[in-house]
Amino acid sequence: MKERDYGFWVKLASWVTMAMVSMMILTKMWAWLTTGSAAMLGSLTDSLMDITATMMSFFVLRYALRPADDDHRFGHGKAESLAGLGQAAFIAGSGCLLAFHGIERIYNPTTVSHTSLGIGVSIFAIICTLIIVSVQHQVIKRTESIAIKADSIHYKGDLILNASVILAMALSSYGWVQADGVFAILVAGYLLFNAWQVALESADHLMDKELPDEEKEQILHWVNSHESVHGAHDIRTRQAGQTKFIQLHIELDDHLTLMRAHQVSDEVVAIIKDNMDGHVDILIHQDPLSVVRAAKKS
């Protein structure tokens, strides 16, 4: 995929998300001020964190999409992971505050008013979230963006969150006034769990975690498909933003000229890039076959 296409799709996802979440924030704030529901406050808090995280991702993604320069020879892709850690911190903080508010509501329950308004707003929020998830699904198919994947996981959870608000308000209208506080705590738990998941995924990329074993095996299969390659070893992989970095050694006949060995490496690189989606940075070292065999015997 061309870099400009990657940039277009991730920016599209960010713009659609910010537009939909902005509408949800306005309607949820109106519903919370009208109903006084703690569960609705939890949903509003989550939406505020959503748009903060999405805006952060939008600006960080613009930086991450910059090409490599003299100061960042491997590109700026890890900025996406830094944005993920920032999102996790925001979400965890809001979850803790909401948990304290929910506990207070359990001990000092209040009657939720205008429940039909709150339910209607939550249904509207579910529709907006479905639009967000649908757009993000298409963008992920085209880009495999880690930042958009993290956002998508979060918004899929928001569908459950908004449904829980509807249930909490319905139960409150039937007399179980503690339901509002209970569901606020459940929402807080969801926020904390989500923050942990986003932080883990971001840390994996910052710590240069290897690509999945299945993907590495596929890469080795493509490498060994070249008729002049007798084997490959010492494969190392990582991912930063849109770029996957691959390093490996290929085993070649001793008698090959330097020019032919270089040509084989270029052909192997072309095979990998033709079969992999997205931007790939590949570094190949050529080993004489006799040296590899001697090393295995020793």
SEPATOR-508575 format. One record per residue: x, y, z of N, C-alpha, C in turn. Coordinates in steps of 0.2 Angstrom, whole numbers, plus 5000, padded with zeros to 4 digits. Atoms other than C-alpha are relative to their C-alpha. Layout:
BEGIN
XYZXYZXYZ/...
***
This chain:
BEGIN
500449945000500050005000500450065000/499749945000500650174996500050045006/500049974994501150285010499450065000/500549955000499950425005499349975000/500650044999498550295004499949995007/500050014993498950245022499850065004/500249944997498850425027499350024999/500749985001497250455019499549965004/500550054996496350305027500050015007/500049994992496950335045499750075002/500349934998496550525044499249994999/500850015001494750475037499749975006/500350034994494450365052500050055006/500049954994495050495064499450064999/500549945001493950635056499349975001/500750034999492350515056499949995007/500150014992492650465074499950065004/500149944996492850645080499450034999/500749985002491250695071499549975004/500550044997490250555078500050015008/499950004992490950565096499850075002/500249944998490650755096499350015001/500750004999488850735093499749965006/500250044994488750595106500150045007/499949964994489550715119499550055001/500549954999488350845116499349975003/500650034998486850735118500049965006/499950034993487550635133500050055005/499949954995487950795142499350035001/500749984999486150855139499649955004/500450054996485450685145500249995007/499850004993486550685161499850055004/500349954996486050855166499350005001/500750005000484250815163499849945005/500250064997484250635171500450005007/499650004994485650655184500349935001/499850085000486150465180500750005001/499350014999487850415186500249954994/499850055006487850275172500150054994/499949965006487550415159500650045001/499449974999488950515167500649964998/499550045002490050365165500150004992/500050005007489550355147500350064997/499849935002489850545145500850005001/499350004999491550525153500449964995/499650045005492050385141500050034994/500049975007491550485126500550065000/499549944999492550635133500749974999/499450035001494050515134500149984993/500050025007493650445117500350064995/499949945005493750615108500750025002/499349984998495350655118500549964997/499650055003496150495113500150014993/500049995007495650515095500350064997/499649945002496250695094500749995001/499350024999497850635101500349964995/499750055005498050495089500050044993/500049975007497550605074500750054999/499449955001498950735078500749965000/499450044999500250595083500149964993/499950045006499850495067500250054994/499749965005500250645056500750015001/499350014999501950645064500349944999/499750065001502150465063500049984993/500050015008501750465044500650044997/499549975003503250575041500549954998/499450055002504650495031500650005004/499450004996506250455039500550064998/499649945001507450595041500749995003/499350014997509250625047500049985007/500050024993508750615065499649945002/500450064998507550475064500149954993/499950045006508250355051499649944999/500550065000507050215055499350034999/500749975000505550335053499750025006/500349974994504350405066499449965002/500650044999503150255067499949995007/500150024993503450225086499550065003/500549944997502450395089499349975001/500750034999500850285087500049975006/500050034993501350185102500050045006/500049954995501750335112499350035001/500749985000500050395108499549955004/500450064997499350225114500150015008/499950004993500150245131499750065003/500449944998499450425132499249985001/500750025000497750355128499849965007/500150044994497950225142500050045006/500049964994498350355155499450045001/500649974999496850455151499449965002/500650044999495650315151500049975007/499950034993496350235167499850065005/500249954995496150405176499350015000/500749995000494350425170499649945004/500350064997493950245176500050015007/499949994993494650285193499550055003/500449954998493650445195499249975000/500750035001492050355189499849955005/500150064995492250205201499850045007/500249974994492250325216499350035000/500749975001490750415209499449955001/500550065000489850245207499949985007/500150024993490250195225499650055004/500449954996489550355232499350004998/500750015002487950325222499749945003/500350064997487750155229499850015008/500249984993487850225247499550055001/500549955000486850375243499650004993/500450005006485650325229499550064999/500549955002484550455220499649974994/500550025005483050435209500250034993/499849985007483550445190499350034997/500649975003482250565181500149994993/500050005007481850565163500349944997/499750055002482350395160499949984992/500250015008481550385142500550044996/499549955004482750535137500749965000/499450035000484250445143500149934996/500050065005483750285134500150024993/500049985007483450375118500750024998/499349975002485150465119500549945000/499550065001486050295122499949964994/500150045006485150215107500350044994/499749965005485750365097500849995000/499350014999487550335104500249944997/499950065002487450155099500050004992/500049995007487050205081500650044997/499449965002488450335080500649955001/499450054999489650195087500149954995/500050055006489150075074500350034994/499749965005489550205061500850005000/499350004998491250225069500449944999/499750065001491650045070500049974993/500050025007491150015052500550034996/499549965004492250145045500749985002/499350034998493750085056500149934998/499950075003493449905050500350014993/499749995007493749965032500750035000/499349975000495250065037500549955002/499550054997496049925047500149954994/499950055005495749805032500550034995/499649975005496749935021500750025003/499349974997498149995033500349955005/499750034994498349875048500350055005/499749954996498650035058499849985007/500150024993498949995077499650055003/500449954997498250155082499250004999/500750015002496650125073499749945003/500250074997496549945079499850015007/500149994993496650005097499450045001/500749965000495250135094499449964999/500650045002494150005086499849955005/500150044995494349885100499650045006/500349964995493850025112499350024998/500649985002492350075102499549944999/500450065000491749895100499749995007/500350004993491649895119499550055002/500549954999490750055119499349984998/500750035002489249965111499749975006/500250034994489149865127499950055005/500049954995489450015138499350044999/500649975001487950105130499449965001/500550044999486849955131499949995008/500150004993487249945150499750065003/500349944998486750125152499249994999/500750015002485050085144499749955006/500250044995484849935156500050035007/500049974993485350035172499450055001/500549954999484150175168499349965000/500650045000482750045165499949975007/500150034994483049955181499950065006/500149954996483150125190499250025000/500749985001481450165183499549955004/500450054997480750005191500150005007/499949994993481350055208500749985003/499350024998483149975209500550064999/499749945000483950145213500849995000/499350014999485650065217500349984993/499850025006485750005199500450054996/499749955003486350165193500850005002/499350004998487950165204500349934998/499750075001488249975201500250004993/499850005007488250005182500650054999/499449955001489450155184500649975002/499450034998490650045193500249954995/499850045006490549915179500350034994/499749965006490850045166500750025002/499449984997492350105177500549944999/499650065001493049925177500149984992/499950015007492849915158500550054998/499549955002493850075156500749985002/499350024997495250015167500349944996/499750065003495349845158500250024993/499849985007495349935141500650045000/499349964999496750055147500649955000/499550054999497749895152500249974993/499950035006497549815135500350054995/499749955005497949975125500850015002/499349994998499549995136500449954999/499650055001500149825134500149994992/499950005007499949835115500550054998/499549955002500849995114500749995003/499350024998502249935125500349944996/499750055004502449785114500450034994/499749975006502849895099500650045002/499549964998503950015109500649955002/499550054999504949855115500249964995/499850035006505149795098499849925000/500250075000504149635100500049974993/499950045006504349505086499350004997/500650015003502949485073499849935002/500250074999501849335075500449944997/499650065002502649165073499849984993/500350025007501449125058500350044995/499849955005501949285049500849994999/499350015001503849245052500149944996/499950065004503649065045499850014993/500249995007502749135030500650044996/499449975003504249255027500549964998/499550055001505449115028499849964994/500350045006504349015015500250044994/499949965006504449165003500750004998/499349995001506349185005500249934997/499850065002506648995003499749984993/500350025007505548994987500550024994/499549985005507049074978500449954998/499650065002507948944968500750015002/499350004998509649014973500150005007/499949994993509349024991499949925003/500050064997509748865001499849995007/500250004993509148915018500050075002/500049934997508849065029500049995008/500050014992509149095048500150075003/499949944996509349225061499550064998/500549955002507749315056499850045006/500249954995507249465067499550054997/500649965003505649565065499850055006/500449954996504749715073499650044996/500549955003503449845069500050065003/500149934998503350035071499650034996/500549975004501850115065499849964994/500250035006501450065047500649954998/499450035003503249995044500149935004/499750064998503749815047500749994998/499250015001505649785049500149935001/499850075000506349625044500849994999/499350015002508149565045500149925000/499850075000508849395041500649984996/499550025003510249295034499849954995/500250055005510149195017500649964999/499550055001511249045013500149994992/499950005007512049054995500649964999/499450045002513248954985500650045001/499449964999515048994988500350034994/499749975006515549024970499650064997/500449945003514249164967500450065001/499749945000514949324962499750055005/500349954996514649474973499450044997/500549975003513649554960499349955000/500550055001512549394958499749995007/500350004994512349384977499650065002/500449934999511749564978499449994996/500650015004510549524964499549955003/500450054997509849374973499650035006/500349964994509549484989499550044997/500549955002508649614979499449964997/500650045002507549474971499649975006/500350024994507149404988499650065004/500449944997506649574995499450024996/500649995004505549594980499449955001/500550064998504649424984499750025006/500349994993504349475002499550064999/500549945001503649654997499449984996/500650015004502549584984499549965003/500550044996501749464996499850035007/500249974994501649575011499650074999/500449945000500349715014500450055004/499749954996500949885020500750014998/499349985001502649965021500549955003/499550054997504149845024500750024999/499349985000505949885028500449935001/499750065000507049735024500850004999/499250005000508949705028500249934999/499850075001509749545021500849995000/499350015000511449475025500149934996/499850065004512249345013500549965003/499550044997513149195020500249944995/499850065004514149065010499849945003/500350064997513348895012500549965004/499550044997515048815017500150035007/499949974993515248935032499449985004/500650024996513448895038500049935002/499950074999513748715037500649995005/499450014996515448725046499750035007/500349974994514548835060499549955003/500450044997513248705062500449935003/499650064998514548565064500450015007/499649984995515548665077499650015007/
***
